[in-house]
């Protein structure tokens, strides 16, 4: 990995970026400054990502945790892509800079906590709220999903046309005197599988081809159904275990009643 941004190689890798740079009057020298600044803090961010991931691993409902810091070229691609969005949000004079990119790009540190059953999410949700200062929560859902619990917890809901599902938390903390923002994503194993495939395909295309789009949506429905089936099996298992425990308890009581009755008859 180079310490300086090679803009020609960058354009070969991200050919659509050049048009966005011209359209939004982005100074490539500023992009080079952001790249170099990020390289200088990347190792520190990796240590902080590991620290957050290790805390999440202590929760019994968390099946596995992935952590990463943003790849430098991906950061520059996102800075270019998000400039128009920030101009619409703030004003037409807005530009990313060394001074503001760490505040504006919130997923420089990314952690993914994966759980098995959909019902496990709320315990992990409470753990995150109790552990860090959470500045934003977004539940990414598909049209038609049951969002009642998110609404009850006053969580922002974002309907994703792609069918992507995941609950995202922005957390704020101070490992040093400088504030750091990290993103924690919480999702099931099936949501993780779909999300990874969807992400790879969408990063490969400026605009995803219709045939891929339709098959991704089909895959999303299948993975969503698998999630629901896993949850139903989990609930059924809990009910059967409870019935078995109740039956054993009932039989133990009856055995004790018979034993007491026999003792009474002997004494009589």
C-alpha positions as CSV (number, residue, x, y, z in Angstrom):
1,X,0.0,0.0,0.0
2,X,1.5,3.4,-1.1
3,X,1.6,6.3,1.3
4,X,0.6,8.7,-1.6
5,X,-2.4,8.5,-3.8
6,X,-1.6,7.6,-7.4
7,X,-4.5,9.4,-9.1
8,X,-3.9,7.8,-12.5
9,X,-4.1,4.3,-11.0
10,X,-7.1,5.3,-8.9
11,X,-9.0,6.4,-12.1
12,X,-8.2,3.0,-13.7
13,X,-9.7,1.2,-10.7
14,X,-12.7,3.7,-10.3
15,X,-13.3,5.0,-13.8
16,X,-16.6,6.7,-12.8
17,X,-14.9,8.9,-10.2
18,X,-13.3,11.3,-12.8
19,X,-16.7,12.5,-14.0
20,X,-17.8,13.1,-10.4
21,X,-14.7,15.1,-9.6
22,X,-15.3,17.4,-12.5
23,X,-19.0,17.7,-11.8
24,X,-18.5,18.7,-8.1
25,X,-15.3,20.7,-8.6
26,X,-13.2,18.4,-6.3
27,X,-9.6,19.3,-5.9
28,X,-7.4,16.2,-6.5
29,X,-4.7,17.7,-4.3
30,X,-7.2,17.7,-1.4
31,X,-7.9,14.0,-2.1
32,X,-4.2,13.3,-1.9
33,X,-4.0,15.1,1.4
34,X,-7.0,13.1,2.8
35,X,-5.3,9.9,1.6
36,X,-2.0,10.7,3.3
37,X,-3.7,11.8,6.5
38,X,-5.7,8.6,6.7
39,X,-2.6,6.5,6.1
40,X,-1.0,8.1,9.1
41,X,-3.9,7.1,11.5
42,X,-4.9,3.8,9.9
43,X,-2.9,1.7,12.3
44,X,-4.4,3.4,15.3
45,X,-7.9,2.8,13.9
46,X,-7.1,-0.9,13.5
47,X,-6.2,-1.2,17.2
48,X,-9.5,0.6,18.1
49,X,-11.5,-1.7,15.8
50,X,-10.0,-4.7,17.5
51,X,-10.8,-3.3,20.9
52,X,-14.5,-2.8,20.0
53,X,-14.7,-6.2,18.4
54,X,-13.3,-7.9,21.5
55,X,-15.9,-6.2,23.7
56,X,-18.7,-7.4,21.4
57,X,-17.3,-11.0,21.5
58,X,-18.0,-11.2,25.2
59,X,-21.8,-11.1,24.6
60,X,-23.3,-14.6,24.7
61,X,-25.8,-13.9,21.9
62,X,-23.0,-12.7,19.5
63,X,-22.0,-15.6,17.2
64,X,-19.1,-14.0,15.5
65,X,-17.5,-10.5,15.0
66,X,-15.7,-9.0,12.0
67,X,-13.8,-5.8,12.2
68,X,-12.1,-3.7,9.5
69,X,-10.9,-0.2,8.8
70,X,-11.7,1.4,5.5
71,X,-9.3,0.7,2.7
72,X,-7.6,4.0,1.8
73,X,-8.7,4.0,-1.9
74,X,-12.2,3.1,-0.9
75,X,-12.2,6.1,1.4
76,X,-11.3,8.4,-1.5
77,X,-13.9,6.8,-3.7
78,X,-16.5,7.4,-1.0
79,X,-15.4,11.0,-0.5
80,X,-15.9,11.6,-4.2
81,X,-19.2,9.8,-4.3
82,X,-20.6,11.6,-1.2
83,X,-19.6,15.1,-2.1
84,X,-22.8,15.8,-4.0
85,X,-24.8,14.4,-1.1
86,X,-23.1,16.7,1.3
87,X,-23.5,19.7,-1.0
88,X,-27.3,19.0,-0.9
89,X,-27.2,18.6,2.9
90,X,-25.1,21.7,3.7
91,X,-24.6,24.0,0.8
92,X,-23.1,24.1,-2.7
93,X,-19.7,25.3,-1.4
94,X,-19.1,22.2,0.7
95,X,-16.0,20.2,0.0
96,X,-14.4,17.4,2.0
97,X,-11.1,18.2,3.6
98,X,-8.5,16.8,6.0
99,X,-10.3,18.7,8.8
100,X,-13.8,17.3,8.2
101,X,-13.5,13.8,6.6
102,X,-13.3,11.9,9.9
103,X,-16.6,13.5,11.0
104,X,-18.4,13.1,7.7
105,X,-17.3,9.5,6.8
106,X,-18.7,7.5,9.7
107,X,-17.6,4.0,8.8
108,X,-13.8,4.5,8.8
109,X,-14.0,1.9,11.6
110,X,-16.5,-0.8,10.9
111,X,-17.5,-3.7,13.2
112,X,-20.0,-6.4,12.3
113,X,-21.7,-8.4,15.0
114,X,-23.4,-11.5,13.7
115,X,-26.1,-13.5,15.6
116,X,-28.0,-16.7,14.8
117,X,-31.6,-16.0,15.5
118,X,-33.6,-12.8,14.8
119,X,-34.8,-12.8,18.5
120,X,-31.2,-12.4,19.7
121,X,-31.0,-8.8,18.3
122,X,-32.6,-7.0,21.2
123,X,-30.2,-8.3,23.9
124,X,-27.3,-7.2,21.7
125,X,-29.0,-3.8,21.1
126,X,-29.3,-3.2,24.9
127,X,-25.6,-4.3,25.4
128,X,-24.4,-1.7,22.8
129,X,-26.5,1.0,24.4
130,X,-25.1,0.2,27.9
131,X,-21.5,0.0,26.7
132,X,-21.0,3.0,24.3
133,X,-22.4,6.4,23.6
134,X,-24.7,5.8,20.7
135,X,-25.3,8.8,18.5
136,X,-27.4,7.3,15.8
137,X,-29.3,4.0,15.1
138,X,-30.7,3.0,11.8
139,X,-32.7,-0.2,11.1
140,X,-32.3,-1.1,7.4
141,X,-35.3,-3.2,6.3
142,X,-37.1,-4.5,3.3
143,X,-40.5,-3.3,2.3
144,X,-43.1,-5.4,4.1
145,X,-40.9,-6.3,7.1
146,X,-42.4,-6.1,10.5
147,X,-40.9,-2.8,12.0
148,X,-43.1,-2.6,15.1
149,X,-40.3,-3.2,17.6
150,X,-38.1,-0.7,15.9
151,X,-40.9,1.9,16.1
152,X,-41.5,1.1,19.8
153,X,-37.8,1.7,20.5
154,X,-37.8,4.9,18.5
155,X,-35.2,3.6,16.0
156,X,-34.9,5.3,12.6
157,X,-36.2,3.0,9.9
158,X,-34.7,3.0,6.4
159,X,-36.5,0.9,3.7
160,X,-34.0,-0.5,1.3
161,X,-35.1,-1.4,-2.2
162,X,-32.3,-3.9,-2.5
163,X,-33.7,-5.9,0.4
164,X,-30.6,-5.2,2.6
165,X,-31.3,-5.8,6.3
166,X,-29.0,-4.8,9.1
167,X,-29.2,-2.5,12.2
168,X,-26.5,0.1,12.2
169,X,-25.1,2.0,15.2
170,X,-22.8,5.0,15.2
171,X,-20.9,5.1,18.4
172,X,-18.7,7.9,19.7
173,X,-15.8,7.4,22.0
174,X,-12.5,9.0,23.1
175,X,-9.5,6.6,23.1
176,X,-7.4,9.8,23.1
177,X,-8.3,13.5,23.3
178,X,-9.6,13.2,19.8
179,X,-13.1,11.9,19.2
180,X,-13.6,8.7,17.1
181,X,-16.8,7.6,15.5
182,X,-17.2,3.9,14.6
183,X,-20.1,2.0,12.9
184,X,-21.4,-1.3,14.4
185,X,-23.6,-3.4,12.2
186,X,-25.7,-6.1,13.8
187,X,-27.3,-8.8,11.6
188,X,-28.2,-12.5,11.4
189,X,-26.1,-15.1,9.7
190,X,-28.5,-15.2,6.7
191,X,-28.5,-11.4,6.5
192,X,-24.7,-11.4,6.5
193,X,-24.6,-13.9,3.6
194,X,-27.0,-11.9,1.5
195,X,-25.3,-8.6,2.4
196,X,-21.9,-9.7,1.4
197,X,-23.0,-11.0,-2.0
198,X,-25.1,-7.9,-2.6
199,X,-22.2,-5.6,-1.6
200,X,-19.7,-7.3,-3.9
201,X,-22.0,-7.1,-6.9
202,X,-23.0,-3.5,-6.4
203,X,-19.4,-2.4,-6.0
204,X,-18.6,-4.1,-9.3
205,X,-21.2,-1.9,-11.2
206,X,-22.0,1.8,-11.4
207,X,-25.6,0.7,-12.0
208,X,-26.4,-2.9,-11.4
209,X,-27.8,-4.8,-14.4
210,X,-31.5,-5.7,-14.3
211,X,-30.8,-9.5,-14.5
212,X,-28.6,-9.3,-11.4
213,X,-31.0,-7.0,-9.6
214,X,-34.0,-9.4,-10.1
215,X,-31.9,-12.5,-9.0
216,X,-30.6,-10.6,-6.0
217,X,-34.2,-9.8,-4.9
218,X,-35.1,-13.5,-5.3
219,X,-32.1,-14.5,-3.2
220,X,-33.1,-11.9,-0.6
221,X,-36.6,-13.4,-0.3
222,X,-35.0,-16.9,0.1
223,X,-32.5,-15.7,2.8
224,X,-35.4,-13.8,4.5
225,X,-37.5,-17.0,4.6
226,X,-34.6,-19.0,5.9
227,X,-34.2,-16.4,8.7
228,X,-37.9,-16.8,9.6
229,X,-37.7,-20.6,9.5
230,X,-34.6,-20.5,11.8
231,X,-36.5,-18.3,14.3
232,X,-39.5,-20.6,14.2
233,X,-37.3,-23.7,14.8
234,X,-35.7,-21.9,17.7
235,X,-39.1,-21.0,19.2
236,X,-40.4,-24.5,18.7
237,X,-37.3,-26.0,20.3
238,X,-37.7,-23.7,23.4
239,X,-41.4,-24.7,23.7
240,X,-40.5,-28.4,23.4
241,X,-37.7,-28.1,26.0
242,X,-40.2,-26.4,28.3
243,X,-42.8,-29.1,27.8
244,X,-40.2,-31.7,28.5
245,X,-39.0,-30.0,31.6
246,X,-42.7,-29.5,32.8
247,X,-43.4,-33.2,32.1
248,X,-40.3,-34.3,34.1
249,X,-41.3,-32.0,37.0
250,X,-44.9,-33.4,36.9
251,X,-43.7,-37.0,36.9
252,X,-41.2,-36.3,39.7
253,X,-44.1,-34.8,41.8
254,X,-46.3,-37.8,41.1
255,X,-43.5,-40.2,42.0
256,X,-43.0,-38.3,45.3
257,X,-46.8,-38.5,46.0
258,X,-46.7,-42.3,45.4
259,X,-43.7,-42.7,47.6
260,X,-45.4,-40.7,50.4
261,X,-48.6,-42.7,49.9
262,X,-46.7,-46.0,50.2
263,X,-45.0,-44.8,53.4
264,X,-48.3,-43.9,54.8
265,X,-49.8,-47.3,54.0
266,X,-46.8,-49.1,55.6
267,X,-47.2,-47.0,58.8
268,X,-51.0,-47.8,58.8
